[in-house]
Structure formats: C-alpha cells, structure tokens
Amino acid sequence: MKALYLDIFSGISGDMFLGAMLDLGVKAGYLENELGKLGLDGYHIHITRQQTGAINGVKFDVHLESEHQHGHRHNHDHHRQNKRRASDFSHEGHGRSFADIRRLITRSKLSPWVKERSVSVFGRIAAAEAKVHGCEPEAVHFHEVGALDSIVDIVGACVALDFLGRPVVLAAPVVDGTGWVTCAHGRFPVPTAATLEILGARGVAVTQCEEPAELVTPTGAALLAEFVQAFGPMRNLVAERIGYGLGTRQLQTRPNCLRAVLGEVSGCCKAPAADQTQKRDWETDTVAVLETNLDNISGEVLGHFMELALSQGALDVFYTPIQMKKNRPGVLLTILCPENEAEEFTELVMRETSALGVRRTIAERRKLKREVQEVETAFGKVAVKTARLNGRLIQASPEFESCKKAAGAAGVPVKQVYAAAIKKMPLR
C-alpha cells in the first residue's frame, strides 16, 4: 500500500508541507498550473533549494504583489516567520470570508477531489476559529494577506497529494513548542487556541517540547486533521523517496524542517483506506500500555497500587491471572496512560510494586463520541451514557452511580432503577 509518512519532529505549516511535497517529486509547473485554475491574482510562488543546519531541502514561499509594493518584502518575510498569520481572521467583515473562499474553490476548474478536500481543510480552520471567538463559521473572515497565503498553501497541498496518487497519509505524534505568538488579536500561548481546537475536534493528542516557538500552525494542524489516518512511529514502512520542506525559523533544539517519506507499507500495520476512514467520525488518539508480570506481590498492595495510579491520572489499571515460570500463579499488571506520562507511571510501578522491569508499547485507540444525558424515571432523574458513530446512536447504558443514588433516595433495589432507566433511554 502506498503511504506518505509525515515525520513532524519540527512541527508542520502549509509552506513546509508544500516544500516537502515538491522535494518528493511534485512538479512545480504542475502545481502552478493547477493553482492558476483558481483565477487568483496578486501573488507568485517562489521555490528554492536551501539548507537548514545540515539538511538540504525545498523552501516554498508565496510572494504577494499587492498594495505593499515598497516595503512588501520585509513585511512578507515577517509574515512567514510568524506563519500563524496565515489563519488570522476577524468576524467583522474584513477580508475573505469562509463562504467566499469556498465559492472561489468550488467554482474553479480544479478536480472534484481537490475542491472537496480543500474546502474541508478550510472548514476545519473556520470551525475552530468560530468556536474560539463565539461566532458562526460562515462569519469567519480571513485577513486579506492570510487568506491569499492560506488558499495557496491549502489548495496546493491537496493538488500535491492528488499528484502523488492520493497515498494513505500517516504521521508521527504531534509535537508543538512552548512560548507565545503575536497575531491580530494579541498574544496567545503555544499551542494556539485554533491549533488545539482543530486537533482536538479530530481527537489528535498534542505533546509540547522544550522548543520556545510555535511549531504547528493552524494550517498545518488542519492538514493533519484532514488527511492523516493514524499517528505513531513508522511501522513496516519501506522508504522509496524522502523529501524535506524547510521552514524559516532558526530553532534551538532541532532543524526547522518537515521530513516526508513516500513508500510502501506492508503487513498488519497497514493503515485503513482513506475513503473508508473518512466516513467514520470516531475520535483517535495514542496511549502508552505498560505491562509487568508479578508473582510475589500481595492483593492488598495491588489494590493500593490501582487506587494510587488512577488517582494520578492513569486511564485504566487492571490485572490478568497468568501462569509463570516454575508453574507459579501470577498476575499481569497493565496500566494505560497518556503517552507523555509513560515515564512517570513506569517509575510508579517500580516504586510501588515488586516489578523489576516494565514493558512499554504505544497503542492507537478509536473512541466513539460519547455524552451523558439525563432521563426522567419514576425514581427521579438518572444519568445515561450514550455513544454515537456518524451521528447514529449505537451504545447506551445507565450510569450505575446515578442509579444507586436514585435507588437509595427511593428505597428500592438498584436493579429496579436500572431497568426503569433502560426503558427511558434514547433510541436514536
């Protein structure tokens, strides 16, 4: 299966993505011709081969030819250094609205697939910005410079993926920096609100590193949310071509580039087909799975460890009976925890149990969208947990603690309240 792996150790922005795609073999002339189908004036693209540190790659830039003819080059360089501006917006009617951009793309002569995916990427940014600022997505207006820049980056990214044959897209776990960025609405901490909203809506986990800079821009986040089928380390990937898209910043801890690997994925780690995954709206993330075999620990200590681990943020803790060496009965202790907290929970296992070692794996999860509703029963209101897939209700169950509380107040058995809640549960 043909796959594109995005090694985002230094984050991702729209221009870095396009630089990497060009380095992989996307033809610059083809990209320019396709972008020309939008009928946009006031810009030209600039593609150069440069180095960042010891890495040789492609630098992609959009040079604007608008009203800033005289001081424009300085302003544009500053804009590229603060790529966050590519999604600066207002809801006061200035610049291009999301509706304007959607109309521009859908009326163009681009391929149906490129038009559909480009509008979807822009929709993710507009939805995030609207949520952050309390307005409707249609009311989001991208500032003129940012709109033109983002249109080229986003449509260009879709054109590039189409040129490469629409491979399955995989990516490393998302890592952003720390610190602050300055945009039209003031100073905001990294990760920015829009970036967090975009990735959070898709269920993508974010980890921060020590680099004092914004590594993942909203445009980069939207591309990840739209196209990446799975996040994690490379698995069974045979690299055929490798491309590097260069950024502008001089970072302190890593080269400012995006590494893209195009190749074949084989075996059990194949990612699902893009068309299939796109139809499912479940959430995805990655967790650390910690395991150790124990045959010399008391039940009291295990019980204490479970309470302690859960109180410190473990996602789950459980024991499985196993048969160990020398026919000794034992338990398999398993802890699920956030990937970025694996070191702390590994230490907790070693300190609080008799474990001499801990095995660690990173696992991907698919999670149904869940919510808790209240239903009215003869014994009062009872909480019911529901789960949906693509908008359809496929799981529903009364919350036991809520049933227990209602039963205590009414002086009836818990099972009676449970049965009453089941009868009142939503059907769809």
C-alpha positions, 0 to 999 in steps of 0.5 A: 500500500502506498503511504506518505509518512509525515515525520513532524519532529519540527512541527508542520505549516502549509509552506513546509508541507508544500516544500516537502511535497515538491522535494518528493517529486511534485512538479512545480509547473504542475502545481502552478498550473493547477493553482492558476485554475483558481483565477487568483491574482496578486501573488507568485510562488517562489521555490528554492533549494536551501539548507537548514543546519545540515539538511538540504531541502525545498523552501516554498514561499508565496510572494504577494504583489499587492498594495505593499509594493515598497516595503512588501518584502520585509513585511512578507518575510515577517509574515512567514516567520510568524506563519500563524498569520496565515489563519488570522481572521476577524468576524467583522467583515474584513477580508475573505470570508469562509463562504467566499473562499469556498465559492472561489474553490468550488467554482474553479476548474480544479478536480472534484477531489481537490475542491472537496478536500480543500474546502474541508481543510478550510472548514476545519480552520473556520470551525475552530476559529468560530468556536474560539471567538463565539461566532458562526463559521460562515462569519469567519473572515480571513485577513486579506494577506492570510487568506491569499497565503492560506488558499495557496498553501491549502489548495496546493497541498491537496493538488500535491497529494492528488499528484502523488496518487492520493497515498494513505497519509500517516504521521508521527505524534504531534509535537508543538513548542512552548512560548507565545505568538503575536497575531491580530488579536494579541498574544496567545500561548503555544499551542494556539487556541485554533491549533488545539481546537482543530486537533482536538475536534479530530481527537489528535493528542498534542505533546509540547517540547522544550522548543520556545516557538510555535511549531504547528500552525493552524494550517498545518494542524488542519492538514493533519486533521484532514488527511492523516489516518493514524499517528505513531512511529513508522511501522513496516514502512519501506522508504522509496523517496524522502523529501524535506520542506524547510521552514524559516525559523532558526530553532534551538533544539532541532532543524526547522524542517518537515521530513516526508517519506513516500513508500510502501507499507506492508503487513498488519500495520497497514493503515485503513483506506482513506475513503473508508476512514473518512466516513467514520467520525470516531475520535483517535488518539495514542496511549502508552500500555505498560505491562509487568508480570508479578508473582510475589506481590500481595492483593492488598498492595495491588489494590493500593497500587490501582487506587494510587495510579488512577488517582494520578491520572492513569486511564485504566489499571487492571490485572490478568491471572497468568501462569509463570515460570516454575508453574507459579500463579501470577498476575499481569499488571497493565496500566494505560496512560497518556503517552507523555506520562509513560515515564512517570507511571513506569517509575510508579510501578517500580516504586510501588510494586515488586516489578523489576522491569516494565514493558512499554508499547504505544497503542492507537485507540478509536473512541466513539463520541460519547455524552451523558444525558439525563432521563426522567424515571419514576425514581427521579432523574438518572444519568445515561451514557450514550455513544454515537458513530456518524451521528447514529446512536449505537451504545447506551447504558445507565450510569450505575452511580446515578442509579444507586443514588436514585435507588437509595433516595427511593428505597428500592433495589438498584436493579429496579432503577436500572431497568426503569432507566433502560426503558427511558433511554434514547433510541436514536 
